[in-house]
């Protein structure tokens, strides 16, 4: 993961750890997981930004704020198109399977994205999420 993404991740988790404990109530995973609708909208905003040639990181012009972390996007790969295939159910962060059409490669690639947070909502390519979580 590049230094900017690492710093963004550390800052986001650091703020959560500093600000949330004083709330006076027990937190659950729901406090860190957006609704399916907001998660899907954040994923669409991030992938549309990539398709439009914008850099990863903070996606401008959306509310709540969206932060995108994708090492392939960060490496300069261009996105020609995408299709969100499936929402995966379960506890924890929202997960989606997405078909990507990359400009410099032939064929399609199916990847998973992990979406978590409330504001900002973080959109991670699954491999980048695992790496960030030390898995």
C-alpha positions as CSV (number, residue, x, y, z in Angstrom):
1,X,0.0,0.0,0.0
2,X,1.4,3.4,-0.8
3,X,2.3,5.9,1.9
4,X,-0.7,8.2,1.3
5,X,-3.1,5.3,1.7
6,X,-1.4,4.1,4.8
7,X,-1.5,7.5,6.3
8,X,-5.2,7.9,5.5
9,X,-6.0,4.6,7.0
10,X,-4.0,5.3,10.2
11,X,-5.6,8.7,10.5
12,X,-9.1,7.3,10.0
13,X,-8.7,4.5,12.6
14,X,-6.9,6.9,14.9
15,X,-9.8,9.3,14.9
16,X,-12.2,6.5,15.6
17,X,-10.2,5.3,18.5
18,X,-9.8,8.8,20.0
19,X,-13.3,10.2,19.4
20,X,-15.6,7.3,19.9
21,X,-14.8,5.9,23.4
22,X,-16.2,9.0,25.1
23,X,-19.7,8.5,23.7
24,X,-20.9,6.8,26.8
25,X,-22.6,3.9,25.1
26,X,-21.6,0.4,24.0
27,X,-20.6,0.4,20.3
28,X,-21.5,-2.4,17.9
29,X,-20.4,-3.2,14.4
30,X,-23.4,-1.3,13.1
31,X,-21.7,1.9,14.3
32,X,-19.0,1.3,11.7
33,X,-21.0,-0.2,8.8
34,X,-23.0,1.9,6.4
35,X,-26.5,0.8,5.2
36,X,-26.4,-1.4,2.1
37,X,-27.8,1.6,0.1
38,X,-25.1,4.0,1.3
39,X,-22.4,1.4,0.8
40,X,-23.5,0.7,-2.7
41,X,-23.7,4.4,-3.5
42,X,-20.2,5.0,-2.1
43,X,-18.8,2.1,-4.2
44,X,-20.5,3.5,-7.3
45,X,-19.1,7.0,-6.6
46,X,-15.6,5.6,-6.1
47,X,-15.7,3.5,-9.3
48,X,-17.3,6.2,-11.3
49,X,-14.5,8.6,-10.2
50,X,-11.9,6.0,-11.3
51,X,-13.7,5.6,-14.7
52,X,-13.6,9.4,-15.1
53,X,-9.9,9.5,-14.6
54,X,-9.9,10.9,-11.0
55,X,-7.2,9.7,-8.5
56,X,-8.0,7.4,-5.6
57,X,-8.3,8.8,-2.1
58,X,-11.0,11.3,-1.2
59,X,-13.8,11.4,-3.7
60,X,-15.0,14.9,-4.1
61,X,-18.6,16.0,-4.4
62,X,-20.3,13.2,-2.5
63,X,-22.0,13.1,0.9
64,X,-21.2,11.4,3.1
65,X,-17.5,11.6,2.2
66,X,-15.9,8.6,0.4
67,X,-12.3,7.5,0.7
68,X,-11.2,5.0,-2.0
69,X,-8.2,2.6,-1.5
70,X,-7.3,0.5,-4.5
71,X,-3.7,-0.4,-5.3
72,X,-4.5,-1.2,-8.9
73,X,-6.1,2.2,-9.4
74,X,-3.2,3.8,-7.4
75,X,-0.7,2.1,-9.8
76,X,-2.2,4.0,-12.7
77,X,-4.5,1.4,-14.3
78,X,-7.4,3.0,-16.2
79,X,-11.0,1.8,-15.8
80,X,-13.1,1.5,-18.9
81,X,-16.3,0.3,-17.1
82,X,-17.7,-1.6,-14.2
83,X,-20.7,-3.6,-13.1
84,X,-21.6,-4.3,-9.5
85,X,-22.6,-8.0,-9.6
86,X,-23.5,-9.0,-6.1
87,X,-23.9,-7.8,-2.5
88,X,-22.6,-10.3,0.0
89,X,-24.5,-10.6,3.2
90,X,-23.1,-11.3,6.6
91,X,-21.8,-9.5,9.7
92,X,-19.2,-6.8,9.5
93,X,-18.4,-4.6,6.6
94,X,-20.5,-4.6,3.4
95,X,-18.9,-6.6,0.6
96,X,-19.5,-6.5,-3.1
97,X,-18.4,-8.4,-6.2
98,X,-17.6,-6.1,-9.1
99,X,-16.8,-6.8,-12.8
100,X,-14.1,-4.4,-13.9
101,X,-13.2,-3.7,-17.5
102,X,-9.6,-2.2,-17.5
103,X,-8.4,-0.2,-20.5
104,X,-5.0,-1.7,-20.8
105,X,-5.9,-5.4,-20.5
106,X,-8.2,-7.6,-22.5
107,X,-11.2,-9.2,-20.9
108,X,-12.9,-8.6,-17.6
109,X,-11.8,-9.0,-14.0
110,X,-14.1,-9.8,-11.1
111,X,-12.9,-8.4,-7.8
112,X,-14.3,-7.9,-4.3
113,X,-14.7,-4.6,-2.5
114,X,-15.1,-4.0,1.2
115,X,-17.1,-0.9,2.3
116,X,-17.1,0.3,5.9
117,X,-17.4,3.5,7.9
118,X,-20.1,6.1,8.2
119,X,-18.5,9.5,7.4
120,X,-16.2,9.0,5.6
121,X,-17.2,5.7,4.0
122,X,-14.1,3.7,3.1
123,X,-14.1,1.7,-0.1
124,X,-11.3,-0.9,-0.2
125,X,-10.3,-3.4,-2.8
126,X,-10.5,-6.6,-0.8
127,X,-6.8,-7.3,-1.1
128,X,-5.9,-3.8,0.2
129,X,-8.3,-4.2,3.1
130,X,-6.7,-7.5,4.1
131,X,-3.3,-5.9,3.9
132,X,-4.4,-2.9,5.9
133,X,-5.9,-5.2,8.6
134,X,-2.7,-7.3,8.7
135,X,-4.4,-10.4,7.4
